[in-house]
């Protein structure tokens, strides 16, 4: 009977500690998910798993055990969401597929536009062209370009505006 009463006492102590963990569990989930409406569901899932798994042998490690279950609940939630998204299907627009991609007139127009853009780039002042290419082709940020060229960020922004205006002016004349 002593073993049964010890087990009951352990289960009771664990249940009290688990109930005290409701607030910290809610905070744990609120920090990790965007949908506040799901927080209570996740807390309930933790308590459900605690009920199914039973109490650990040592109640002094209960909070670590509870948060391990919470982490598992969160991981399962993310896995379910990934699977759900994998099943989503987006229908392709038939007008954007197939035949028009290989239309010779469209290919020719694209090559003409590319040649016009290259010619416009070559007529741009060298520093403006360099800044434009570093930003648009290499993907560098304005601060990185400024540091690399020894200019202010404001100067880089002004060169970018000039480059875009230059390209737009040449594109307007090409059409």
N, CA, C and O of each residue as an XYZ file, in Angstrom:
700
protein
N       0.817     -1.183      0.000
C       0.000      0.000      0.000
C       0.861      1.247      0.000
O       0.447      2.296     -0.493
N       2.063      1.133      0.554
C       2.999      2.247      0.623
C       3.414      2.687     -0.782
O       3.535      3.882     -1.051
N       3.629      1.723     -1.671
C       3.989      2.064     -3.052
C       2.853      2.811     -3.742
O       3.094      3.771     -4.473
N       1.636      2.379     -3.516
C       0.475      3.029     -4.119
C       0.310      4.438     -3.577
O      -0.008      5.355     -4.333
N       0.520      4.625     -2.287
C       0.377      5.965     -1.719
C       1.521      6.866     -2.170
O       1.316      8.061     -2.379
N       2.734      6.307     -2.324
C       3.858      7.089     -2.847
C       3.583      7.526     -4.287
O       3.842      8.672     -4.654
N       3.060      6.614     -5.090
C       2.745      6.931     -6.481
C       1.648      7.988     -6.543
O       1.708      8.896     -7.371
N       0.661      7.878     -5.685
C      -0.421      8.862     -5.657
C       0.104     10.222     -5.224
O      -0.302     11.246     -5.773
N       1.003     10.245     -4.245
C       1.585     11.508     -3.777
C       2.425     12.141     -4.882
O       2.371     13.352     -5.097
N       3.210     11.304     -5.588
C       4.022     11.809     -6.706
C       3.128     12.378     -7.800
O       3.404     13.451     -8.337
N       2.067     11.667     -8.129
C       1.142     12.119     -9.168
C       0.460     13.415     -8.754
O       0.259     14.301     -9.584
N       0.103     13.533     -7.482
C      -0.542     14.750     -6.981
C       0.415     15.937     -7.045
O       0.035     17.027     -7.471
N       1.663     15.719     -6.617
C       2.667     16.794     -6.660
C       2.922     17.217     -8.103
O       3.058     18.405     -8.397
N       2.986     16.237     -8.995
C       3.217     16.535    -10.401
C       2.035     17.309    -10.981
O       2.232     18.246    -11.754
N       0.824     16.934    -10.622
C      -0.369     17.622    -11.124
C      -0.387     19.076    -10.661
O      -0.758     19.962    -11.432
N       0.007     19.333     -9.416
C       0.061     20.717     -8.924
C       1.103     21.523     -9.695
O       0.861     22.668    -10.075
N       2.270     20.907     -9.922
C       3.320     21.617    -10.647
C       2.897     21.864    -12.095
O       3.176     22.928    -12.647
N       2.237     20.904    -12.703
C       1.770     21.072    -14.082
C       0.747     22.198    -14.164
O       0.784     22.999    -15.098
N      -0.163     22.268    -13.199
C      -1.158     23.341    -13.191
C      -0.481     24.696    -13.029
O      -0.911     25.686    -13.622
N       0.573     24.738    -12.229
C       1.310     25.990    -12.041
C       2.061     26.384    -13.312
O       2.437     27.545    -13.475
N       2.282     25.430    -14.209
C       3.035     25.684    -15.442
C       2.156     26.247    -16.562
O       2.678     26.610    -17.617
N       0.841     26.330    -16.362
C      -0.062     26.815    -17.414
C       0.367     28.197    -17.919
O       0.443     28.411    -19.129
N       0.643     29.126    -17.018
C       1.057     30.479    -17.415
C       2.378     30.486    -18.167
O       2.462     31.067    -19.249
N       3.432     29.843    -17.610
C       4.705     29.801    -18.340
C       4.605     29.088    -19.693
O       5.277     29.476    -20.649
N       3.770     28.048    -19.775
C       3.589     27.371    -21.066
C       2.932     28.306    -22.080
O       3.330     28.355    -23.244
N       1.923     29.045    -21.624
C       1.273     30.007    -22.514
C       2.263     31.038    -23.026
O       2.258     31.380    -24.208
N       3.117     31.534    -22.128
C       4.135     32.517    -22.528
C       5.119     31.894    -23.520
O       5.513     32.531    -24.497
N       5.508     30.651    -23.263
C       6.436     29.925    -24.146
C       5.865     29.864    -25.569
O       6.566     30.160    -26.537
N       4.597     29.480    -25.688
C       3.990     29.357    -27.013
C       3.736     30.721    -27.655
O       3.899     30.867    -28.866
N       3.338     31.721    -26.863
C       3.085     33.057    -27.432
C       4.350     33.643    -28.050
O       4.274     34.366    -29.044
N       5.510     33.341    -27.473
C       6.770     33.857    -28.027
C       7.145     33.165    -29.331
O       7.946     33.693    -30.102
N       6.588     32.015    -29.581
C       7.035     31.219    -30.712
C       6.056     31.121    -31.879
O       6.439     30.691    -32.967
N       4.817     31.507    -31.674
C       3.855     31.421    -32.779
C       3.144     32.752    -32.957
O       3.036     33.541    -32.018
N       2.666     32.991    -34.153
C       1.991     34.250    -34.468
C       0.521     34.231    -34.069
O      -0.018     35.251    -33.640
N      -0.120     33.099    -34.203
C      -1.555     32.993    -33.978
C      -1.843     32.795    -32.491
O      -1.699     31.692    -31.965
N      -2.247     33.868    -31.823
C      -2.510     33.811    -30.382
C      -3.664     32.865    -30.065
O      -3.738     32.340    -28.954
N      -4.549     32.642    -31.002
C      -5.670     31.735    -30.787
C      -5.257     30.288    -30.622
O      -6.007     29.491    -30.057
N      -4.089     29.940    -31.100
C      -3.612     28.563    -30.992
C      -2.923     28.275    -29.668
O      -2.710     27.111    -29.328
N      -2.572     29.301    -28.920
C      -1.789     29.120    -27.694
C      -2.488     28.180    -26.727
O      -1.876     27.228    -26.243
N      -3.758     28.430    -26.439
C      -4.483     27.590    -25.475
C      -4.596     26.157    -25.983
O      -4.518     25.215    -25.194
N      -4.779     25.981    -27.298
C      -4.840     24.631    -27.858
C      -3.524     23.893    -27.643
O      -3.518     22.706    -27.319
N      -2.412     24.595    -27.823
C      -1.110     23.965    -27.636
C      -0.872     23.618    -26.172
O      -0.323     22.560    -25.864
N      -1.282     24.504    -25.269
C      -1.157     24.212    -23.833
C      -1.983     22.972    -23.496
O      -1.518     22.097    -22.766
N      -3.194     22.893    -24.019
C      -4.044     21.725    -23.766
C      -3.416     20.451    -24.334
O      -3.516     19.381    -23.734
N      -2.776     20.574    -25.482
C      -2.100     19.417    -26.074
C      -0.982     18.919    -25.160
O      -0.784     17.712    -25.018
N      -0.250     19.852    -24.537
C       0.801     19.458    -23.585
C       0.181     18.676    -22.435
O       0.687     17.619    -22.058
N      -0.916     19.192    -21.872
C      -1.558     18.511    -20.744
C      -2.135     17.159    -21.163
O      -2.121     16.211    -20.377
N      -2.639     17.062    -22.382
C      -3.138     15.788    -22.882
C      -2.003     14.766    -22.955
O      -2.157     13.622    -22.526
N      -0.879     15.185    -23.497
C       0.264     14.267    -23.583
C       0.772     13.875    -22.201
O       1.192     12.737    -21.990
N       0.735     14.811    -21.267
C       1.127     14.481    -19.890
C       0.210     13.409    -19.313
O       0.664     12.494    -18.625
N      -1.071     13.529    -19.595
C      -2.036     12.556    -19.091
C      -1.786     11.187    -19.709
O      -1.832     10.171    -19.015
N      -1.522     11.158    -21.003
C      -1.302      9.893    -21.699
C       0.009      9.243    -21.265
O       0.051      8.036    -21.026
N       1.062     10.019    -21.162
C       2.383      9.475    -20.828
C       2.538      9.142    -19.354
O       3.337      8.280    -18.988
N       1.792      9.808    -18.528
C       1.936      9.581    -17.095
C       2.974     10.514    -16.510
O       3.586     11.309    -17.224
N       3.164     10.412    -15.229
C       4.075     11.313    -14.525
C       5.478     10.737    -14.501
O       5.644      9.517    -14.466
N       6.489     11.593    -14.517
C       7.861     11.092    -14.410
C       8.133     10.620    -12.982
O       7.376     10.931    -12.062
N       9.210      9.873    -12.808
C       9.554      9.349    -11.487
C       9.941     10.450    -10.520
O       9.675     10.341     -9.323
N      10.563     11.506    -11.016
C      11.019     12.583    -10.135
C      10.239     13.853    -10.428
O      10.365     14.432    -11.508
N       9.437     14.285     -9.469
C       8.629     15.490     -9.646
C       9.489     16.743     -9.661
O       9.045     17.783    -10.148
N      10.734     16.670     -9.131
C      11.588     17.854     -9.115
C      12.074     18.221    -10.516
O      12.561     19.334    -10.717
N      11.957     17.328    -11.477
C      12.334     17.631    -12.861
C      11.096     17.836    -13.733
O      11.175     17.779    -14.960
N       9.976     18.070    -13.101
C       8.704     18.153    -13.830
C       8.686     19.296    -14.833
O       8.200     19.119    -15.950
N       9.206     20.472    -14.463
C       9.126     21.600    -15.399
C       9.959     21.336    -16.646
O       9.543     21.688    -17.750
N      11.125     20.722    -16.488
C      11.935     20.384    -17.662
C      11.198     19.376    -18.540
O      11.206     19.485    -19.766
N      10.565     18.402    -17.905
C       9.797     17.388    -18.621
C       8.632     18.036    -19.372
O       8.372     17.702    -20.528
N       7.940     18.955    -18.718
C       6.793     19.631    -19.331
C       7.237     20.482    -20.518
O       6.574     20.494    -21.555
N       8.348     21.190    -20.372
C       8.816     22.017    -21.492
C       9.367     21.162    -22.629
O       9.330     21.578    -23.787
N       9.876     19.979    -22.315
C      10.299     19.063    -23.379
C       9.078     18.620    -24.183
O       9.129     18.536    -25.410
N       8.000     18.342    -23.492
C       6.753     17.984    -24.182
C       6.250     19.176    -24.993
O       5.780     19.002    -26.118
N       6.342     20.387    -24.434
C       5.910     21.592    -25.161
C       6.719     21.766    -26.442
O       6.164     22.111    -27.486
N       8.021     21.529    -26.367
C       8.863     21.634    -27.565
C       8.441     20.595    -28.599
O       8.434     20.872    -29.798
N       8.093     19.411    -28.134
C       7.637     18.356    -29.031
C       6.301     18.730    -29.685
O       6.099     18.486    -30.875
N       5.396     19.319    -28.906
C       4.105     19.768    -29.443
C       4.327     20.827    -30.519
O       3.686     20.796    -31.570
N       5.230     21.753    -30.255
C       5.530     22.811    -31.216
C       6.146     22.234    -32.493
O       5.791     22.647    -33.597
N       7.063     21.284    -32.344
C       7.684     20.652    -33.515
C       6.635     19.911    -34.343
O       6.650     19.971    -35.572
N       5.728     19.215    -33.663
C       4.662     18.512    -34.385
C       3.764     19.490    -35.133
O       3.324     19.202    -36.246
N       3.490     20.639    -34.529
C       2.674     21.672    -35.175
C       3.349     22.144    -36.456
O       2.699     22.265    -37.495
N       4.662     22.413    -36.386
C       5.382     22.871    -37.576
C       5.389     21.795    -38.660
O       5.213     22.098    -39.840
N       5.591     20.549    -38.263
C       5.588     19.464    -39.251
C       4.228     19.360    -39.939
O       4.159     19.189    -41.156
N       3.155     19.462    -39.171
C       1.809     19.397    -39.769
C       1.591     20.541    -40.754
O       0.991     20.351    -41.811
N       2.078     21.720    -40.405
C       1.896     22.875    -41.292
C       2.672     22.682    -42.592
O       2.181     23.042    -43.662
N       3.869     22.121    -42.511
C       4.666     21.884    -43.715
C       3.957     20.885    -44.616
O       3.895     21.082    -45.830
N       3.425     19.817    -44.038
C       2.709     18.813    -44.822
C       1.473     19.427    -45.461
O       1.175     19.158    -46.625
N       0.754     20.252    -44.707
C      -0.429     20.911    -45.250
C      -0.073     21.792    -46.433
O      -0.782     21.806    -47.439
N       1.023     22.528    -46.313
C       1.432     23.420    -47.405
C       1.892     22.635    -48.619
O       1.702     23.077    -49.753
N       2.495     21.474    -48.395
C       2.943     20.658    -49.520
C       1.753     20.169    -50.333
O       1.867     19.934    -51.536
N       0.609     20.017    -49.669
C      -0.587     19.549    -50.365
C      -1.317     20.661    -51.103
O      -2.176     20.387    -51.941
N      -0.984     21.911    -50.800
C      -1.642     23.018    -51.481
C      -1.210     23.032    -52.944
O      -0.057     22.743    -53.265
N      -2.126     23.362    -53.803
C      -1.822     23.373    -55.229
C      -2.270     24.702    -55.816
O      -3.392     25.156    -55.590
N      -1.394     25.298    -56.554
C      -1.726     26.549    -57.220
C      -1.805     26.254    -58.711
O      -0.835     25.804    -59.320
N      -2.955     26.510    -59.282
C      -3.137     26.264    -60.707
C      -2.327     27.277    -61.503
O      -2.289     28.462    -61.173
N      -1.685     26.795    -62.546
C      -0.901     27.674    -63.399
C      -1.809     28.356    -64.406
O      -2.780     27.775    -64.889
N      -1.478     29.580    -64.706
C      -2.228     30.345    -65.690
C      -1.825     29.848    -67.076
O      -0.657     29.960    -67.450
N      -2.761     29.305    -67.841
C      -2.394     28.770    -69.159
C      -1.841     29.833    -70.100
O      -1.104     29.515    -71.033
N      -2.194     31.098    -69.860
C      -1.679     32.164    -70.716
C      -0.196     32.415    -70.480
O       0.476     33.003    -71.327
N       0.319     31.972    -69.331
C       1.724     32.215    -69.012
C       2.598     31.006    -69.309
O       3.779     31.008    -68.962
N       2.057     29.989    -69.934
C       2.807     28.773    -70.198
C       3.029     28.578    -71.689
O       2.330     29.138    -72.534
N       4.017     27.772    -71.966
C       4.175     27.170    -73.262
C       4.536     28.020    -74.437
O       5.611     28.618    -74.484
N       3.642     28.074    -75.387
C       3.924     28.552    -76.721
C       4.533     29.944    -76.783
O       5.476     30.161    -77.544
N       4.034     30.874    -76.022
C       4.500     32.246    -76.158
C       5.956     32.409    -75.718
O       6.602     33.383    -76.102
N       6.487     31.471    -74.916
C       7.872     31.577    -74.481
C       8.847     31.465    -75.656
O       9.936     32.037    -75.616
N       8.461     30.735    -76.691
C       9.362     30.509    -77.813
C       8.928     31.245    -79.075
O       9.342     30.895    -80.181
N       8.112     32.244    -78.907
C       7.661     33.056    -80.028
C       8.863     33.842    -80.562
O       9.451     34.624    -79.815
N       9.245     33.657    -81.829
C      10.419     34.339    -82.375
C      10.346     35.859    -82.265
O      11.364     36.504    -82.012
N       9.176     36.434    -82.447
C       9.046     37.892    -82.348
C       9.328     38.351    -80.918
O       9.952     39.388    -80.693
N       8.862     37.568    -79.974
C       9.099     37.924    -78.567
C      10.585     37.789    -78.220
O      11.134     38.628    -77.506
N      11.222     36.758    -78.713
C      12.655     36.571    -78.462
C      13.447     37.717    -79.082
O      14.366     38.249    -78.461
N      13.094     38.091    -80.295
C      13.779     39.191    -80.973
C      13.599     40.503    -80.204
O      14.556     41.258    -80.029
N      12.373     40.772    -79.747
C      12.103     42.002    -78.987
C      12.906     42.011    -77.684
O      13.414     43.053    -77.269
N      13.015     40.853    -77.049
C      13.799     40.761    -75.819
C      15.268     41.045    -76.058
O      15.911     41.736    -75.268
N      15.803     40.508    -77.158
C      17.211     40.763    -77.494
C      17.434     42.233    -77.818
O      18.457     42.805    -77.443
N      16.482     42.843    -78.510
C      16.592     44.269    -78.832
C      16.596     45.108    -77.552
O      17.389     46.040    -77.419
N      15.710     44.775    -76.617
C      15.643     45.518    -75.352
C      16.933     45.339    -74.558
O      17.417     46.283    -73.933
N      17.485     44.139    -74.582
C      18.744     43.879    -73.881
C      19.885     44.671    -74.510
O      20.703     45.250    -73.796
N      19.947     44.701    -75.823
C      20.988     45.479    -76.505
C      20.843     46.971    -76.213
O      21.843     47.664    -76.028
N      19.604     47.469    -76.171
C      19.369     48.886    -75.871
C      19.802     49.208    -74.443
O      20.389     50.261    -74.196
N      19.514     48.307    -73.504
C      19.919     48.528    -72.111
C      21.436     48.514    -71.985
O      22.004     49.322    -71.251
N      22.101     47.600    -72.697
C      23.568     47.542    -72.658
C      24.164     48.813    -73.247
O      25.136     49.349    -72.715
N      23.585     49.298    -74.344
C      24.074     50.540    -74.950
C      23.864     51.718    -74.007
O      24.736     52.580    -73.893
N      22.721     51.765    -73.331
C      22.451     52.848    -72.378
C      23.428     52.785    -71.207
O      23.885     53.821    -70.723
N      23.748     51.586    -70.757
C      24.728     51.440    -69.665
C      26.088     51.977    -70.088
O      26.785     52.607    -69.292
N      26.465     51.731    -71.326
C      27.787     52.156    -71.798
C      27.881     53.674    -71.954
O      28.981     54.225    -71.921
N      26.751     54.354    -72.122
C      26.788     55.817    -72.243
C      26.698     56.512    -70.883
O      26.781     57.737    -70.799
N      26.532     55.747    -69.851
C      26.434     56.275    -68.489
C      27.833     56.628    -67.977
O      28.800     55.969    -68.359
N      27.968     57.647    -67.125
C      29.276     57.917    -66.515
C      29.778     56.664    -65.782
O      28.990     55.920    -65.197
N      31.098     56.441    -65.822
C      31.671     55.201    -65.303
C      31.306     54.935    -63.842
O      30.915     53.821    -63.492
N      31.434     55.949    -62.995
C      31.146     55.740    -61.566
C      29.670     55.379    -61.363
O      29.353     54.490    -60.573
N      28.776     56.059    -62.065
C      27.343     55.777    -61.953
C      27.055     54.357    -62.421
O      26.286     53.634    -61.787
N      27.676     53.955    -63.535
C      27.497     52.600    -64.061
C      28.008     51.562    -63.065
O      27.350     50.549    -62.826
N      29.186     51.816    -62.484
C      29.768     50.885    -61.509
C      28.838     50.716    -60.310
O      28.587     49.597    -59.864
N      28.331     51.828    -59.795
C      27.432     51.784    -58.637
C      26.149     51.036    -58.993
O      25.667     50.218    -58.209
N      25.600     51.313    -60.163
C      24.377     50.642    -60.597
C      24.591     49.131    -60.693
O      23.760     48.355    -60.223
N      25.697     48.716    -61.297
C      25.972     47.285    -61.454
C      26.243     46.605    -60.115
O      25.815     45.472    -59.894
N      26.956     47.298    -59.218
C      27.203     46.718    -57.893
C      25.887     46.495    -57.145
O      25.730     45.507    -56.426
N      24.958     47.411    -57.320
C      23.679     47.291    -56.611
C      22.760     46.275    -57.281
O      22.249     45.370    -56.622
N      22.550     46.422    -58.586
C      21.543     45.611    -59.270
C      22.039     44.231    -59.700
O      21.263     43.276    -59.704
N      23.298     44.112    -60.056
C      23.810     42.822    -60.518
C      24.434     42.041    -59.363
O      24.133     40.864    -59.167
N      25.312     42.708    -58.595
C      25.985     42.026    -57.487
C      25.128     41.974    -56.227
O      25.404     41.187    -55.321
N      24.089     42.808    -56.163
C      23.179     42.770    -55.026
C      23.711     43.397    -53.750
O      23.197     43.125    -52.665
N      24.739     44.237    -53.867
C      25.285     44.879    -52.669
C      24.341     45.961    -52.164
O      23.609     46.573    -52.943
N      24.364     46.189    -50.879
C      23.561     47.257    -50.270
C      24.286     48.586    -50.452
O      25.488     48.625    -50.713
N      23.536     49.664    -50.310
C      24.118     51.002    -50.482
C      25.289     51.223    -49.538
O      26.302     51.794    -49.940
N      25.170     50.781    -48.290
C      26.258     50.967    -47.321
C      27.526     50.237    -47.752
O      28.626     50.776    -47.626
N      27.381     49.022    -48.256
C      28.547     48.247    -48.689
C      29.220     48.908    -49.892
O      30.447     48.957    -49.973
N      28.418     49.411    -50.818
C      28.973     50.096    -51.991
C      29.694     51.363    -51.551
O      30.791     51.655    -52.026
N      29.074     52.117    -50.641
C      29.685     53.356    -50.145
C      31.030     53.063    -49.496
O      32.004     53.783    -49.721
N      31.083     52.025    -48.704
C      32.338     51.658    -48.030
C      33.393     51.227    -49.050
O      34.559     51.609    -48.953
N      32.969     50.431    -50.021
C      33.893     49.925    -51.043
C      34.466     51.048    -51.899
O      35.645     51.019    -52.252
N      33.639     52.040    -52.235
C      34.075     53.113    -53.123
C      34.523     54.367    -52.377
O      34.998     55.318    -52.997
N      34.378     54.378    -51.066
C      34.788     55.536    -50.280
C      33.878     56.736    -50.464
O      34.336     57.878    -50.433
N      32.587     56.483    -50.657
C      31.596     57.548    -50.835
C      30.571     57.478    -49.710
O      30.535     56.513    -48.947
N      29.744     58.505    -49.618
C      28.665     58.488    -48.627
C      27.487     57.688    -49.183
O      27.361     57.506    -50.394
N      26.641     57.223    -48.293
C      25.443     56.499    -48.712
C      24.552     57.420    -49.540
O      23.931     56.981    -50.508
N      24.489     58.680    -49.168
C      23.691     59.655    -49.913
C      24.191     59.775    -51.355
O      23.391     59.863    -52.287
N      25.500     59.777    -51.532
C      26.066     59.862    -52.889
C      25.698     58.619    -53.698
O      25.392     58.713    -54.887
N      25.730     57.466    -53.053
C      25.362     56.220    -53.738
C      23.903     56.298    -54.184
O      23.574     55.933    -55.312
N      23.034     56.774    -53.296
C      21.615     56.899    -53.636
C      21.408     57.846    -54.815
O      20.589     57.574    -55.693
N      22.143     58.948    -54.838
C      22.015     59.907    -55.948
C      22.487     59.291    -57.259
O      21.864     59.497    -58.301
N      23.584     58.537    -57.215
C      24.068     57.865    -58.425
C      23.039     56.841    -58.917
O      22.835     56.696    -60.123
N      22.395     56.135    -57.992
C      21.380     55.156    -58.389
C      20.199     55.850    -59.073
O      19.677     55.349    -60.069
N      19.787     56.984    -58.548
C      18.686     57.739    -59.161
C      19.083     58.173    -60.563
O      18.302     58.041    -61.505
N      20.305     58.695    -60.699
C      20.780     59.124    -62.030
C      20.817     57.943    -63.005
O      20.422     58.075    -64.164
N      21.291     56.796    -62.528
C      21.392     55.620    -63.394
C      20.011     55.183    -63.873
O      19.823     54.890    -65.054
N      19.065     55.141    -62.973
C      17.713     54.717    -63.346
C      17.074     55.729    -64.293
O      16.427     55.346    -65.268
N      17.251     57.009    -64.010
C      16.712     58.040    -64.911
C      17.342     57.923    -66.293
O      16.654     58.060    -67.304
N      18.646     57.671    -66.340
C      19.362     57.516    -67.606
C      18.795     56.325    -68.392
O      18.530     56.433    -69.589
N      18.616     55.201    -67.711
C      18.086     54.014    -68.385
C      16.648     54.234    -68.854
O      16.273     53.795    -69.941
N      15.853     54.906    -68.042
C      14.464     55.183    -68.426
C      14.410     56.111    -69.640
O      13.580     55.928    -70.532
N      15.290     57.098    -69.669
C      15.319     58.023    -70.807
C      15.680     57.276    -72.085
O      15.094     57.521    -73.139
N      16.648     56.361    -71.991
C      17.037     55.602    -73.179
C      15.981     54.566    -73.557
O      15.790     54.282    -74.740
N      15.303     54.007    -72.576
C      14.248     53.033    -72.867
C      13.068     53.725    -73.533
O      12.428     53.151    -74.415
N      12.776     54.945    -73.120
C      11.676     55.709    -73.725
C      11.955     56.009    -75.181
O      11.042     55.996    -76.007
N      13.219     56.281    -75.506
C      13.598     56.572    -76.884
C      13.635     55.325    -77.739
O      13.450     55.399    -78.954
N      13.873     54.166    -77.115
C      13.980     52.913    -77.860
C      12.617     52.376    -78.253
O      12.507     51.597    -79.199
N      11.584     52.782    -77.543
C      10.240     52.256    -77.815
C       9.622     53.068    -78.844
O       8.484     52.809    -79.234
